[in-house]
Amino acid sequence: MQSRFITAGILKDETDVVLAYELKETEFRLDLHVIPRKALSKEAYEKLSTNWVSGEAFEFPEGTELINPDINADSILPDQIKSDKTGEIRHKQNEWAVQLLTNKLWESYLIELDKLKKRAAELAHYDKSLFDDAKSYWERVLEHKKERNITQERLDKIKEDVNAIFEQLKTFRKTESAEFEKGSNGIREQIVEKLNQIKAKADEKANFKALHDEIKALQNEYRSQRLLKSDETSVRKAYDDAFHYISEQRNKYFSDKFESRISGLKDVIAKMEKGLERDRKDLDYFTKKAESPRIQSLELQLLKVRLRQIKETITSKEDKLKDIHKTLDSILKQASKSGKADKGTKEGSDEKSEQPSEPATDAPVSEEQTGAPAPDAAPEAPSEQ
């Protein structure tokens, strides 16, 4: 993430200035250097916009004013300064605010993880309360992963330590269950068989959208099922193969130039609508979460920034979607005049392309790989008798 950013501004007295923002991440602070444009030579401006932005030192000229905007305020652009780049400034503010708040949240989770590791190191026998606490901790971490508050790199580090805790607990367990493997194999066979039945329906006159929906429904039906890693991989491949096969059959059917363009635009619209639906669900979810009386102050600040980002994203997507609909209407009119797209508009008018949804999760490694219980759905180990 770039921690420095410059743009142009104008003071109330119409003085042109250069705004040089710098994020002091370790100090949880934002510096704004307001530099009179006339105080910068061409060479100095070049050094500022390239060398300084890239991280090198720079001696700010006389007359530079240092301001420390509140990154959690509505805007980090001071009231006495105007700029044509408010959108870029707001984007950078949101990016930095998320980064700072995420770092604070990350530190609090590391402190909690250290306490769990200390308890695990002091174990003399199986401790159900530690199992429950570690499982609860991991579920909360995954929730932040879902909300995109934690990077994959940080998640992997936590996952490694949480797995070590469960491995410590595993040493005190007496028995291992074979029922899980048996059940996983049975679920895998059921899913593959149902996918084969769906693929068998994909002839030239098939309702491809309905077949896609059947696969999605099958994914939702089995989404909560926990599988062995090998079965999970097989199921994921089976889903991918089914989506790919139906897409191939559909593409063979919709081969006309106009039909292909119409199908492509509808795919884009479908994806954008699904994206908007997810964004609106995120907006509703985060809004409700922000109203929770149990929410922490730091999490509330982060939620406010995320809500602002989501609202801007929804507005942008809605505008783009309107333009795409206009383009689609124009192509449909051309197809109607040429008589080449009648079949495509009848049978493909409401078809939406679906992307394969992988059943894999971010859970720590499974028992099949290490023999340790995975914290997202690990069976409770019996206590010593």
N, C-alpha and C positions, 0 to 999 in steps of 0.2 A: 504494500500500500504506500503510495506516495504521500509524504508528510509535508511537502511544500507546494505552494500554488500561488501564482500571481495573476492579476487581472487589472483592468483599468477602472478608474472611478473619477468622479467630479465632486468637489466640495461645494458648499452652498454659495461660495463667492465665485463659482465657475472656474476654480483652479483645477487643472488636470493633475491627477495623482496616480501613482501606481500602488496597488494594494498587494502586499507580499504576506501571505498567510503561512504560518508554520505551526504544525502540531507538535507539542512537547508531550509525547505519549507517556513517558515515565513520570512526568510531573502532573499529568492530567490537566494540561493547560494549553490554551491557544494564544499565540502571539500574532498580532497584526501590525506590520510596519507600513505606515502611510507615508509614501515618499513623493515629494513634489516632482512632477514629470520633468520640469526644466532643470532639476538638480542632477539628472542622469544624462550623461553623454551617451552617444550611440554605442560606444564600446562597453560602458558600464551597464547599460540596459541589456546588452547581449550577455554579459557575464551573469547578471541577475536572473535572466530568463532561462539560461541553460545551466551554467555551473552551479549557481546557488540552489536552483530548483532540484538539481541532481544530488545535492547534499554537501557541496563545497562551501567554504567560508566566504563571506562577502562583507565588505566594510560599507555600511549604509551611510549615505551622504548627510551633511549637516541639514537640519530642517526636518529630518525624518521623525515622525511621531509613533511611539509604540503604544498600542492599545491591546487589552486582553479581553476580547469578546467572550460572553458566556455561550459556550457551545450548545447548551440546552435551551437557549432563548429561541424566540421565533425566527430570528435571523442573526447571523454573525456579521452582517453589513451594518455599520453604525448609522444612526438616523441622519447624521449630518453629511453623509456621503451617498451619492447616487452612482449606479452602475448599470450598463446595458447587459451585464452578464449575471444577473441575479439568479437565473436558472442554474448556471454552473456553480455559483457560490452555494446555493441551497443544496445541490447534489453533493458537493464536497463536504458541507456541514453534516449532512445526514450520514455520509460514509464515515467521517471521523467520529461522530457521536456514537454510532453503533460500535465502532472499534474500541473506543474508550470504555463504554459501558460493558461491552463483552469481556474486556480484559479484567475489569473489576469483578464481574460475575465468575470468570474463570478462576481468579485468585480465591474466591470464597469456596468454590468447589474443590480446589486443591487442598485447602485447609481441612475440609471435611474428610477428604480421601485420606489424608495423613493420619487422622484419628482412627479411621477404620483399619488402616494398615498396622497401626500400633496395637490395636486390639487383637488383630490376627496373629501378630508376632508373639503375643503373650498367651496364646491359647494352650490349654492343657487338655481340653476335651471339646467335643462338638458343642457349638454355641448357637442355638436357634435364633437368639436375638441378633447376633452378628449377621447371620444369614439373612434375616428379614431386613436389617438396616442396610446391608450391602445391596440387596435386591432393590429396595426402595430407592437407594442412591442412584443405581444404574438406570432405573426407569425414569428418574428425573433428568438424568443426563441425556437420555434418548429423546425426551420431550424437547429439550433445548436444541438437540440436533434437528428435530422435525421443524422447529421454529427458526432454524438457521442461525442460532446464537453461538454455535461452537463449530470450529473448523474440523475437518476430517483428521488433520494431524493431531489436534488436541484430543479428539474422540479416541483415536488409536492409542494415545498414551494412557488415557484413563482406562480404556478397555484392557490394556495389558496389566495394569495394577489391580483392577477388579478381578480379572481372571486369576491373578496370583492369590488373592484372598479366598476365592472359591476353591482353588487347588489346596490351600491350607486346610480348609474345612473338609475337603474330600478325604484327607488322610485319616479322618476319624469316622468315616462311614464304614459300615460293615458289609453291606450288600449292594449289588448293582442290579438294575432291572433290565430284563430282556424285552419287556412288553413295549417299551418305547420304540425299539428297532422294528418289532413286528408291526406295530401300528403305523409307523412311518412308511414301511414298504407297502402296506395295504392302501394307504392314502395315495401314494405315488401311482400305483397301478390303477386306482379308480380315476384319477385325473387324466392319465394318459389314455385310458379307454374312452372316456367322455370326449376328449379332444379328437381322437380318431373318428368318433361318430360325427362330430361337428364338421371335420374336414371332408367326410364322405358326402356331405350335403352340398359342397361347393361346386356345382355344375354351372353351365352357362346361364341358366335361368334362376340362379340362386339369389336370394336377398342378402347381399354381402354385408349390409349394415346389421341385419338381424344376426348373422353368424358372428360378426365381431362382438355384438352385444352378448351373445351366448358365452363367448370366451371370457369377456369381462365379468359376467355373472358367475361363471365358474371360478374365476380368480377370487371374487368377493366371498363366494361360498366357502372356499378353503383357506382364505387369507390368514385366519387365526390359528390354523393348524401348525404345529411345530414339527419340523422334519429333520432327519439326519442330513448332514452336509451333502453326502453323495446323492440322496433322494432330492434334496433341494435343487442341486445342480441339474439333475435329470428333468425335474418338473419345469424349471426355468427354460431349459432347452426345448421342451415339448411345447410350452406356451409360445416361445419365439418361432418355432417351426410352424405352428398352427396359424399364427398371425401372418407369417410370411407366405404360406401356401394360399391362404384366402386372398391376400393382397395380389399375388401373382394371377390367380384366377380372375379377380376383378379387373386387373389391368389388361388382361387378354380380351375381356369383354368390352371394356371402355377404351378402345384403341383409336377411335376417330379423333382428329385434331381438335375439334371444338369440344368434344366430350372429355378429352384429356385435360384441356385447359380448365373446363368447368369443374372437373373432378379435383384438379389441383387447387383451385381457388376455394372449393368447399372444404378441402382438407385444412387449408390455412384458417378458414373461418371457424371450423370445428375446434381446432387446437386453440385458437384465440378465445373462443367462447368457454372452452374448458379452463383455459388459463384465467379468464375473468371470473368464472365460477369459483375457482380455487382462491383467487384474490379476495372475492367477496366473503367466502367462508372464513378466510384468514382475518378479514376485517371484522367480521362478526365475532370470531373467536377471541381476537385480541381485545376488542371492545369490552366483551363480557369479562375477560380476565382482568382488565384494568379496573373494573368496578368491584372486584373481589375485595372484601375487607381484610383478607389475610395477605394481600400482596405486599412485598417488601418495597421500600422506597426506590432502591436501585433498579429493581425489575420494572417498577412503574415508569421510571424515566426511560428505560429501554423500550417499553411498550409504546410510549408516546411517539418516540422517533419512528418506530416500525409502522405505527398507524399512519403517520404523515407520509411515509414512503409508499405504503399500499394505496392510499387515496390518490396520490399523484400517478402511480402506475395504472390504476383503474381508469382514470381520466384519459391518459395517453392511449391505452389499449382501445377504449371505446371510440376515440377519434379515428384510429387506424382501421377499426372494424367497419366504420361507416364508409370509408374510402374503398375498402375491398368489396363491400356490397354493391357500390356503384359500378365498379369494374365488372363484377359478375353479371349485373343486370344488362350492361352493354354487350357483353359476350353472348348472353342468352338471346338477345334480340338479333344479333348477327347470325347465330346458329339457326334461329327460327326462319330467317329469310333464306338462308342457303339450303335449308331442309336436311342438313347433315347432323344436327344435334337433337332431333326429336326423341330418339330412343334414350339418349343420355339424360335429357331433362325429365323424362317420365320416370325412369327407373333409378336414376342416380341423384334426383333433386335433393333428397334429404340424407344422402349417404355421408358419413363422417368417418375419417380414418382414425383408427385407434392405434396407439403405440403400445407395444408389449409392456405390461407392468410386472416387474420382477418380484417374485415372492420373497427374495432375500432380505434380511434385516441387518442392522448394524450390531447385532448381538455379539458378545464375545464368543470365542471359539467354542464349538460344541463338545459334548462328551466323546463323540466319535473320534475327534482329533486328539484330545488330551486326556480324556477320562474325567475331566472336571465338570461340575455342573455349570451350565451357562446361566448368568444372572437374570436374563430376561424371562426364563421359564424353567429354571432348574428345579428338579424334584427335591423335596425337602429330605435331607439326610437324617436317618434315625439317630437318636442320641445313644450314648453308651449305656448298656444295661448293667 
